[in-house]
Amino acid sequence: MINVVSIVVLSSMLYIVYAVRPERGEDILPEVNKQDQKAYMNCSVIHLQQLQWNKQIHSTPDLLYISSDNTVRVELFVGGRNKYSVVKYSTNNRKTYQLIIESLTEIEAGNYTCQIHLPDQNYEELPRMFWDVTVQIAPYIKAASAAIITVQEGENVTLACDAYGYPLPNITWERVDGSPLPNGGLQLTNGIYRINNVNATDRGQFICTADNNVKPQVSYTVQLVSLPAILECLVSAEPRAEVVWYKENSTTLQKELIQDNDKYTLEQQYDKRLKADEKWYTLTIKNVIGSDDGDYYCTAKNELGKIQLFDAQKGTEYIQVEYVYKRESAINPSGFNTYIYVWIHR
């Protein structure tokens, strides 16, 4: 028996040709396979009847015994077919055992062993060869910031984009419109993007893109919006006045009429603290952006005359959006002591 074993071991040339497809002869395919593709591994021996395929179970010393000879011992199905199959080819005294793995996933990545098996022999002392399977996985975003983030001016905000894949993807942040980022530059390569001291010009759409050269790349868009700015106008008039809002065009310096639409909301508010001749009006600027900076006017008019709103606290004849937006009362009105008054009486 010893002589027989010696002959088998010494005359059996054990070798693996990486991912050789039958129709490709001895061509060697790359060790790296893409997700959902098939993997082919060939192991050829001479003067031998049995060979087995094993896989190292990730992060453990245990082995997954896939096959013995050409009989698969693992019942794992995908699309109605076994995940693993073994095809045996014979040419003269040479036998080739081809291990085929269907629909590769990251679970199938790892170390595979082609192992000679002889009855009553210590398999660890017998020839074997190893093959590393690498599975390329297209990038995917597992966790990200909310699609819409509402911030208040002066706050800090963190945009997160947690992407996975193999190789590990690079993540870049850009503005959707291609303009410079708040911190400068057109692009930032990082999964975490922190914007400090947010101002009106920082608002807009930001896109994170994950790419590892395995198509398709993936992206995610986050929109940074502001709390609405609320301008308030408290009018005391007899007879009752008509109130109209204007914004000064920074280019033409003309006052443009503001109407209730997707950008602005014009409302009359009610409160039991109002006196009989007082009316409370608000102009809400939704999602304040940089172009909303400027001068706003509340104009009250009745049959006796017309007067424009002025800011009693600043002594000016206009309101700056930035100034009003920063005022707590402008975001969450809480008392008339910070309101703007216009008086029109007989």
C-alpha positions as CSV (number, residue, x, y, z in Angstrom):
1,M,0.0,0.0,0.0
2,I,2.8,2.4,0.7
3,N,4.3,1.9,-2.7
4,V,0.9,2.5,-4.4
5,V,0.4,5.7,-2.4
6,S,3.9,6.9,-3.3
7,I,3.3,6.3,-7.0
8,V,0.0,8.2,-6.9
9,V,1.3,11.1,-5.1
10,L,4.6,11.5,-7.0
11,S,3.1,10.9,-10.4
12,S,0.0,13.0,-9.9
13,M,0.8,16.5,-11.0
14,L,-1.7,18.7,-9.3
15,Y,-2.3,22.1,-10.7
16,I,-5.0,24.8,-11.1
17,V,-5.6,26.9,-14.1
18,Y,-7.6,30.0,-13.0
19,A,-11.1,30.3,-14.4
20,V,-10.5,28.3,-17.6
21,R,-13.7,27.9,-19.6
22,P,-13.9,24.6,-21.6
23,E,-14.1,26.3,-24.9
24,R,-11.1,28.5,-24.2
25,G,-8.6,25.7,-23.9
26,E,-5.7,26.7,-21.7
27,D,-6.5,30.5,-21.7
28,I,-6.5,32.0,-18.2
29,L,-9.3,34.3,-17.2
30,P,-8.8,37.0,-14.6
31,E,-9.0,36.0,-11.0
32,V,-11.4,38.9,-10.5
33,N,-15.1,38.3,-11.4
34,K,-18.0,40.7,-11.3
35,Q,-21.0,40.2,-9.2
36,D,-23.7,37.9,-10.8
37,Q,-21.2,36.4,-13.2
38,K,-20.1,32.7,-13.1
39,A,-16.8,31.5,-11.8
40,Y,-14.9,28.6,-13.4
41,M,-12.0,26.8,-11.6
42,N,-10.1,23.9,-13.1
43,C,-8.1,21.4,-11.2
44,S,-6.3,18.6,-13.1
45,V,-4.7,15.4,-11.8
46,I,-3.0,12.4,-13.2
47,H,-3.6,8.7,-12.2
48,L,-6.1,9.7,-9.5
49,Q,-9.8,8.9,-9.0
50,Q,-10.8,11.3,-6.3
51,L,-10.5,15.0,-5.8
52,Q,-12.5,17.4,-3.6
53,W,-13.2,21.1,-3.6
54,N,-13.3,23.1,-0.3
55,K,-13.8,26.7,0.7
56,Q,-12.5,28.5,3.7
57,I,-15.4,29.9,5.7
58,H,-14.8,33.6,6.3
59,S,-13.0,34.5,9.5
60,T,-13.1,30.9,10.9
61,P,-10.8,27.9,10.6
62,D,-13.7,25.8,9.3
63,L,-14.0,24.5,5.8
64,L,-17.1,24.2,3.5
65,Y,-16.8,20.9,1.8
66,I,-18.3,21.6,-1.6
67,S,-17.7,18.4,-3.5
68,S,-16.2,14.9,-3.5
69,D,-15.2,13.7,-7.0
70,N,-17.9,15.3,-9.1
71,T,-20.7,15.0,-6.5
72,V,-21.7,18.3,-5.0
73,R,-22.3,18.1,-1.2
74,V,-23.7,21.6,-0.7
75,E,-27.4,22.2,-1.4
76,L,-27.6,26.0,-2.1
77,F,-29.8,27.0,-4.9
78,V,-30.1,30.1,-7.0
79,G,-32.6,30.5,-9.8
80,G,-33.6,26.9,-9.5
81,R,-30.0,25.7,-10.0
82,N,-27.4,24.6,-7.4
83,K,-25.0,27.4,-6.6
84,Y,-22.1,24.9,-7.1
85,S,-21.6,22.3,-9.7
86,V,-18.6,20.1,-10.7
87,V,-18.0,18.8,-14.2
88,K,-15.3,16.1,-14.7
89,Y,-13.4,15.8,-18.0
90,S,-11.0,12.9,-18.8
91,T,-8.2,12.9,-21.4
92,N,-6.0,9.8,-21.3
93,N,-4.8,9.5,-17.7
94,R,-5.5,13.2,-16.9
95,K,-8.8,14.1,-15.2
96,T,-10.0,17.7,-14.8
97,Y,-12.5,18.7,-12.2
98,Q,-14.1,22.0,-13.0
99,L,-15.9,23.8,-10.2
100,I,-18.6,26.2,-11.4
101,I,-20.1,28.8,-9.2
102,E,-23.4,30.4,-10.3
103,S,-24.3,34.1,-9.9
104,L,-21.4,35.3,-7.8
105,T,-22.0,37.4,-4.7
106,E,-19.6,38.7,-2.1
107,I,-20.4,35.6,0.0
108,E,-18.6,33.4,-2.6
109,A,-15.5,35.6,-2.5
110,G,-12.6,33.9,-0.6
111,N,-10.1,31.0,-0.7
112,Y,-10.9,27.8,-2.5
113,T,-8.9,24.6,-2.2
114,C,-8.5,21.8,-4.7
115,Q,-7.5,18.8,-2.6
116,I,-6.4,15.3,-3.5
117,H,-8.4,12.7,-1.5
118,L,-7.3,9.1,-0.8
119,P,-9.0,6.7,1.5
120,D,-7.3,6.2,4.9
121,Q,-4.8,9.0,4.2
122,N,-4.2,12.2,6.1
123,Y,-5.5,14.8,3.6
124,E,-3.3,17.5,5.1
125,E,-0.2,15.7,3.9
126,L,-1.5,15.3,0.3
127,P,-0.9,17.8,-2.5
128,R,-3.4,20.6,-2.8
129,M,-3.7,24.0,-4.5
130,F,-5.4,27.2,-3.6
131,W,-7.3,29.8,-5.5
132,D,-8.5,33.2,-4.4
133,V,-11.8,34.4,-5.8
134,T,-12.4,38.1,-5.8
135,V,-15.9,39.4,-6.6
136,Q,-16.2,42.9,-7.9
137,I,-19.3,44.5,-6.6
138,A,-20.8,47.7,-8.1
139,P,-21.1,50.5,-5.5
140,Y,-24.3,50.9,-3.5
141,I,-25.2,53.5,-0.9
142,K,-26.3,51.8,2.3
143,A,-26.9,54.9,4.5
144,A,-27.3,58.6,3.6
145,S,-28.6,61.8,4.9
146,A,-32.3,62.7,4.6
147,A,-33.2,63.7,1.0
148,I,-34.2,67.1,2.4
149,I,-32.4,68.8,5.3
150,T,-33.9,72.0,6.8
151,V,-31.4,74.3,8.5
152,Q,-31.4,77.6,10.2
153,E,-28.8,80.3,9.2
154,G,-25.7,80.1,11.3
155,E,-26.1,76.4,12.1
156,N,-23.6,73.6,11.2
157,V,-24.8,70.7,9.1
158,T,-23.3,67.3,8.2
159,L,-24.1,65.6,4.9
160,A,-23.4,61.8,5.0
161,C,-23.1,59.3,2.2
162,D,-22.1,55.8,3.3
163,A,-21.3,53.7,0.2
164,Y,-20.1,50.1,-0.1
165,G,-18.8,47.8,-2.9
166,Y,-15.7,46.1,-4.0
167,P,-13.2,47.6,-4.4
168,L,-14.3,50.2,-1.8
169,P,-15.8,53.1,-3.8
170,N,-14.6,56.7,-3.8
171,I,-17.2,59.1,-2.8
172,T,-17.4,62.7,-4.1
173,W,-19.7,65.6,-3.2
174,E,-20.6,68.2,-5.8
175,R,-23.4,70.8,-6.3
176,V,-26.0,69.7,-8.8
177,D,-25.7,73.0,-10.7
178,G,-21.9,72.8,-10.8
179,S,-21.3,75.9,-8.7
180,P,-18.6,76.0,-6.0
181,L,-19.2,74.2,-2.8
182,P,-19.7,76.2,0.4
183,N,-16.2,75.4,1.7
184,G,-14.6,76.2,-1.6
185,G,-13.7,74.1,-4.6
186,L,-16.0,72.2,-7.0
187,Q,-15.6,68.8,-5.6
188,L,-14.9,67.1,-2.2
189,T,-13.8,63.4,-1.9
190,N,-15.2,62.2,1.3
191,G,-18.2,60.3,2.6
192,I,-18.8,63.0,5.2
193,Y,-19.3,66.6,4.2
194,R,-19.5,69.2,7.0
195,I,-20.7,72.7,6.3
196,N,-20.2,75.2,9.1
197,N,-22.1,78.4,9.7
198,V,-24.6,77.8,7.0
199,N,-25.8,81.0,5.1
200,A,-28.4,81.6,2.4
201,T,-25.9,81.0,-0.4
202,D,-25.1,77.5,0.9
203,R,-28.6,76.2,0.2
204,G,-29.4,74.0,-2.8
205,Q,-28.9,70.5,-4.0
206,F,-25.8,68.5,-3.3
207,I,-25.0,65.1,-5.0
208,C,-22.7,62.4,-3.6
209,T,-21.4,59.9,-6.2
210,A,-19.9,56.5,-5.4
211,D,-17.6,55.0,-8.0
212,N,-15.2,52.1,-8.0
213,N,-14.9,51.5,-11.7
214,V,-17.5,48.7,-11.6
215,K,-20.5,49.9,-13.4
216,P,-22.9,51.3,-12.7
217,Q,-21.8,54.1,-10.4
218,V,-24.5,55.3,-8.0
219,S,-25.5,58.7,-6.7
220,Y,-27.7,60.3,-4.1
221,T,-29.0,63.9,-3.9
222,V,-29.5,65.9,-0.8
223,Q,-31.4,69.2,-0.8
224,L,-30.4,71.8,1.8
225,V,-33.3,74.1,2.5
226,S,-33.8,76.8,5.1
227,L,-36.5,77.5,7.6
228,P,-38.9,80.0,6.0
229,A,-38.2,83.7,6.7
230,I,-41.3,85.5,7.9
231,L,-41.7,89.3,7.5
232,E,-44.4,90.8,9.7
233,C,-46.4,93.9,9.2
234,L,-48.9,95.2,11.8
235,V,-51.1,98.0,10.4
236,S,-53.3,100.3,12.4
237,A,-55.7,102.2,10.1
238,E,-59.1,103.7,10.0
239,P,-60.6,103.2,7.5
240,R,-59.1,99.8,6.9
241,A,-56.0,99.8,4.7
242,E,-55.0,97.6,1.8
243,V,-51.6,96.0,2.3
244,V,-49.3,95.1,-0.5
245,W,-45.7,93.6,-0.4
246,Y,-42.9,94.5,-2.7
247,K,-39.3,93.5,-3.2
248,E,-36.7,95.8,-4.7
249,N,-34.9,94.4,-7.7
250,S,-31.2,94.6,-7.0
251,T,-30.4,95.2,-10.7
252,T,-33.1,97.7,-11.7
253,L,-33.8,99.0,-8.2
254,Q,-37.5,98.9,-9.1
255,K,-40.0,97.6,-6.6
256,E,-41.6,94.4,-7.8
257,L,-45.0,93.3,-6.6
258,I,-45.0,90.1,-4.5
259,Q,-47.8,87.7,-5.1
260,D,-48.9,84.5,-3.3
261,N,-47.2,81.6,-5.2
262,D,-44.8,78.7,-4.8
263,K,-42.1,81.1,-3.5
264,Y,-44.2,83.4,-1.3
265,T,-47.1,83.0,1.1
266,L,-49.2,86.2,1.9
267,E,-51.5,85.8,4.9
268,Q,-53.5,87.9,7.3
269,Q,-53.0,86.6,10.9
270,Y,-55.5,86.8,13.8
271,D,-54.7,87.2,17.5
272,K,-57.0,88.2,20.4
273,R,-54.4,90.7,21.5
274,L,-55.0,92.8,18.4
275,K,-56.9,96.1,18.8
276,A,-60.0,96.8,16.9
277,D,-58.2,98.9,14.2
278,E,-55.1,96.6,14.0
279,K,-54.4,94.1,11.3
280,W,-51.5,91.6,11.3
281,Y,-50.0,90.6,7.9
282,T,-47.2,88.2,7.2
283,L,-45.0,87.5,4.2
284,T,-43.4,84.1,4.3
285,I,-40.4,83.5,2.0
286,K,-40.1,79.7,1.5
287,N,-36.7,78.1,1.3
288,V,-34.6,81.2,1.5
289,I,-31.7,81.2,-0.9
290,G,-29.0,83.8,-1.6
291,S,-30.9,85.6,-4.3
292,D,-33.6,86.4,-1.7
293,D,-31.4,88.9,0.0
294,G,-32.6,92.4,-0.6
295,D,-35.0,95.1,0.5
296,Y,-38.7,94.3,1.1
297,Y,-41.5,96.7,1.6
298,C,-44.9,96.4,3.2
299,T,-47.2,99.2,1.8
300,A,-50.4,100.1,3.5
301,K,-52.9,102.3,1.7
302,N,-56.4,103.6,2.4
303,E,-58.4,106.6,1.0
304,L,-56.4,108.9,3.3
305,G,-53.0,108.1,2.0
306,K,-50.1,105.6,1.6
307,I,-47.2,104.8,3.8
308,Q,-44.3,102.3,3.5
309,L,-43.2,100.0,6.2
310,F,-40.1,100.9,8.2
311,D,-38.2,99.0,10.7
312,A,-38.7,100.7,14.1
313,Q,-35.7,98.9,15.6
314,K,-33.2,99.8,13.0
315,G,-34.6,103.2,11.9
316,T,-34.4,102.2,8.2
317,E,-37.0,102.3,5.4
318,Y,-36.5,98.7,4.4
319,I,-36.0,95.2,5.7
320,Q,-33.1,93.0,5.0
321,V,-34.0,89.4,4.6
322,E,-30.9,88.3,6.4
323,Y,-31.7,90.5,9.3
324,V,-35.3,89.4,9.6
325,Y,-34.4,85.8,9.2
326,K,-32.0,85.9,12.0
327,R,-34.5,87.4,14.4
328,E,-36.2,84.7,16.5
329,S,-39.5,86.5,16.2
330,A,-39.2,86.4,12.5
331,I,-39.1,82.6,12.5
332,N,-41.5,82.0,15.4
333,P,-43.5,85.1,16.1
334,S,-44.1,85.5,19.8
335,G,-44.9,89.1,20.7
336,F,-45.9,92.4,19.2
337,N,-42.9,94.2,20.8
338,T,-40.8,93.1,17.9
339,Y,-43.3,93.7,15.1
340,I,-43.2,96.4,12.6
341,Y,-46.0,99.0,12.8
342,V,-47.5,101.2,10.2
343,W,-50.1,103.7,11.4
344,I,-52.7,105.3,9.1
345,H,-55.4,107.2,10.9
346,R,-57.7,110.1,10.2
